[in-house]
Amino acid sequence: MEKDATLDAKGLMCPMPIVQLAKKVKELKSGQVLELIADDVGAKDDVPAWCHRTGHQLVGQEEEGKVFRFYIRMK
């Protein structure tokens, strides 16, 4: 998946991946894709819910062992 930026939130526990995500999106422009990398299992539910609430589009999601990658297109 092509991405414009990456946010590595590995090692952060809920709610910190979402807190960091909310800060990072302010740096991006509409249409850009952010890759969020997390290893907190709560992110599997939290990131899609955050996207739904904020209007950003979850365009991809991958799971590699205990690491989750989310691809979010900015609104």
C-alpha positions as a printed NumPy array, in Angstrom:
array([[  0.   ,   0.   ,   0.   ],
       [  1.372,   3.419,  -0.921],
       [  1.628,   5.816,   1.978],
       [  2.606,   9.433,   2.505],
       [  3.607,   9.131,   6.169],
       [  4.098,   6.523,   8.879],
       [  3.286,   6.679,  12.584],
       [  4.97 ,   3.985,  14.662],
       [  2.876,   3.481,  17.801],
       [  4.396,   0.142,  18.782],
       [  4.803,  -0.165,  22.547],
       [  2.02 ,   2.317,  23.255],
       [ -1.055,   1.091,  25.07 ],
       [ -4.621,   2.347,  24.72 ],
       [ -5.471,   5.186,  24.33 ],
       [ -2.039,   6.451,  23.244],
       [ -2.071,   5.092,  19.653],
       [ -5.287,   7.057,  19.028],
       [ -3.93 ,  10.155,  20.813],
       [ -0.805,  10.062,  18.622],
       [ -2.932,   9.405,  15.528],
       [ -5.108,  12.447,  16.254],
       [ -1.972,  14.619,  16.485],
       [ -0.363,  13.2  ,  13.341],
       [ -3.361,  13.738,  11.053],
       [ -3.05 ,  17.498,  11.614],
       [  0.238,  17.347,   9.668],
       [ -1.322,  15.698,   6.607],
       [ -3.384,  16.979,   3.695],
       [ -6.655,  15.706,   2.336],
       [ -6.175,  12.556,   0.276],
       [ -2.841,  11.599,   1.813],
       [ -2.471,   8.129,   3.336],
       [ -1.035,   7.534,   6.789],
       [  0.317,   4.153,   7.837],
       [ -0.226,   3.518,  11.559],
       [  1.782,   0.66 ,  13.078],
       [  0.62 ,  -0.597,  16.48 ],
       [  0.958,  -3.665,  18.657],
       [ -1.834,  -2.884,  21.134],
       [ -4.627,  -5.368,  20.384],
       [ -7.167,  -2.659,  21.261],
       [ -6.14 ,  -0.789,  18.104],
       [ -7.971,  -3.418,  16.019],
       [-11.265,  -1.933,  17.244],
       [-10.159,   1.583,  18.146],
       [ -8.685,   2.652,  14.797],
       [-11.721,   1.726,  12.637],
       [-14.031,   3.371,  15.217],
       [-11.87 ,   6.522,  15.235],
       [-11.953,   6.667,  11.433],
       [-15.729,   6.319,  11.444],
       [-16.108,   9.105,  14.026],
       [-13.709,  11.521,  12.336],
       [-14.6  ,  10.911,   8.685],
       [-11.171,   9.64 ,   7.663],
       [-11.2  ,   6.489,   5.502],
       [ -9.62 ,   3.221,   6.603],
       [ -8.354,   1.94 ,   3.241],
       [ -6.348,  -1.041,   4.438],
       [ -5.508,  -3.147,   7.429],
       [ -2.881,  -5.864,   7.872],
       [ -1.889,  -8.116,  10.739],
       [  1.631,  -9.556,  10.971],
       [  1.89 , -11.619,  14.124],
       [  1.309,  -9.175,  16.968],
       [  1.802,  -6.069,  14.822],
       [ -1.099,  -4.281,  13.16 ],
       [ -0.82 ,  -1.895,  10.216],
       [ -3.614,   0.501,   9.344],
       [ -3.769,   2.659,   6.235],
       [ -5.884,   5.774,   6.681],
       [ -6.765,   8.251,   3.919],
       [ -7.22 ,  11.782,   5.197],
       [-10.567,  13.429,   4.56 ]])
